[in-house]
Every structure is written in C-alpha cells, then in structure tokens.
Amino acid sequence: MPESTKTIHWVGDLDGCCRLIDQTLLPGECKEIDCTDSACMWDAIKRLAVRGAPAIGVAAAFGVILGIRGSKAGDRDAFLADLKQTTDYLASSRPTAVNLFWALDRMNRVAHAATDLDVAALKQRLFEESKAIWDEDREMCRALGRHGQTLLADGETALTHCNAGGLATADYGTALAVFFAAQEHGKTIAVFADETRPLNQGSRLTAWELQNAGIDVTVICDSMAGQVMKEGRIHKIFVGADRIAANGDTANKIGTYSVSVLAKEHGIPFYVVAPTSTFDLKSPDGDAIPIEERDASEINRGFSELNTPEGVAFYNPAFDVTPHEHVAAIVTECGIIERPDTSKILDHFRENGLLAEEGS
Ligand code: MRU
C-alpha cells in the first residue's frame, strides 16, 4: 500500500463521513468513495468495495455511526432501540467474517454500559469507540507483523491466498504484515500470490500491494499451487482468516482449504495470521461457521465479461474451512499458538486477559 493511501478512515467529526477505497476498481483505478449513511456502508460491504475481515469490522463500526448519528430518539431507551436496528441491519451484509459481528457487539456493549450518558453524549461515546476500533486495528497489524516475521527467514519464499493485506485492514494487513515486517527487518523474501478465483483478490489486490512495496511477487492461477510446491519453490504458507473456531478450524477465502491439503502433502508449514477479534470461541469447530454463498455472476462474469455459456449452473461458496490439524501455527497480535487446538487457544486468550471480554 502506498503510505498516502488509506483503505478506510473517518473524515471530520461526528457529522463527517467514512472514506474508503472502492476495491472493486483495483488495480486499474484507486478511487475513494465517501459513505454518509449506513445504507452506503451496507452496500460497500456487500459488494466488496470494502472487504477482508478486519476492514469489515472497522467498516461496521463506522457504519453504526452513520446509522445512529441522525437518531431523533428523545431518551436513552429509544436511542438503544435505534442502535439495535442499525446493528441488525449492518449484520445482514455478510455472514462469515466474524469481525463484523465483533465490532457491532462491541458498539452495543459500550452503549449499554454507559448508563450515565444522554443521547447526545452516547452518540459521541460511540464515535470515540469507532475510532478506537480503527486505531487498534492499526496497532494489531504491526503486532502481527512483529510476531509473524520471526517465522520467515531471509531468502525464503512464501505463498499466500486471497488478500490479507493493507486493503483488508486499517493498516498493513495480517498475513501480508508478515512480509512487510520481514522486509523492514532487512530480509529478502519472495511471494507467490494465488490468483484467488472467482474475484481475483490475489492477482488484483495482493499483487498490487506487494509490487507497490517492492516485494518480489509472482502471480499463479489457483490450480498451479500444487505444481509450484512440488517444484520446491515454497518454504512457508501464510494466510489470513475470516473466522477461527474455538479448536482452531479456520474459515478463509475459498481455495484456502485446498492449499492447506497441498501444504500437508508437501510438508510445508501452513500459518494463519489473524487478530484475536477473528476468533469465534462460541463456535466449537469449523462446522459451526456459516459459509457465505455469493452470486453466480461472480463466476461467469467476475468484474469483466461473460466467460461461460449462458444457462450453465453455478455454485459459489465464498469461503472454506481449513481443519486445525493442517495449521502449523496461528499468529495473533499477542503471540504465536503452535499446533493450535481448543486448550492452547483458550490458554492464549486466558494468558492475555481476553476471556472475560469474549464472554466465554
Ligand atoms: O471475500 P473477501 O475478499 O472479504 O475475503 C477475504 C479473505 O478471505 C481474507 O483472507 C480474510 O478476510 C483475511 S483479511 C486480513
């Protein structure tokens, strides 16, 4: 990401707007759009103008502000009802990335806890919380990079799937933070980026970000990952996550599971890099994770022209689940969980004082 470019941020005070890059236009055009109401934000999330789990969480928090700042509620209870209506609405935009629900829950909890505030003060309190979520996301990326780069040695080549970079967060990413941090530590690394059909987040977005950062990036079709591994070109695999169940099963962009199976076959360490806000400890395993099914037109048109005969049937699950047995480690902003399972993940949360906050 060019330093000057921000994936998503708030402009001005409470009466300002949320400015975000319309990622559907990249890499051809880097154009920002201003959202001034919650419907604009819902639409931006739904059509992937803003995407990637942490960025969706930030977008949801800002979407709440856009939804409630005009509330005409005369008292606290009426305001909390308006807030719930807004958060329910934003929650219906996409089902898999848990950061969306995490951010909406956090906004609701803050409002309910602030029993001493009137409506005007509540709006301001929520505005501060949305900016805190944005700030924390930026710190989180740096911490993920710091921990994750220890897993990638000078001269090594990694493979990644989808886009878990600056475009998927408020700063410089989760899985891609590992590469950016490795570069900052003076390591020379190279990255293979899976194209990531159907919407090509790998070739459109990851390649754009890594190229801008001067990191050696090579794009391959998803179907080539096995061959590239067999040729011995890949030392490590780093991916992001949309939702991690209590036992470490990890939902991420469709195709990630296949990469994990190939990694196992070839003895290549497979790492998941994600903030603790991406864990869903209420889901015991991956079977409990809802998988978004998206429109068939993403397969036969994507963002371009028709590539399939008219009338053909399609199935378009947007995510899949990688079993925790395939995961060498999960990197969070608090450290590294090796060979993750339910008890190690619970320990990680407990040791970092996160269990009460998660309500688990
Ligand atoms: O459908 P998308 O583009 O929102 O899917 C994004 C991914 O699957 C990312 O890998 C994941 O959200 C992690 S982003 C840091």
Boltz pocket constraint, residues with backbone or C-beta under 6 A from the ligand:
constraints:
  - pocket:
      binder: B
      contacts: [[A, 48], [A, 50], [A, 51], [A, 52], [A, 53], [A, 54], [A, 97], [A, 161], [A, 162], [A, 163], [A, 164], [A, 165], [A, 168], [A, 169], [A, 173], [A, 174], [A, 175], [A, 201], [A, 239], [A, 240], [A, 241], [A, 242], [A, 252], [A, 253], [A, 254], [A, 273], [A, 318]]
      max_distance: 6.0
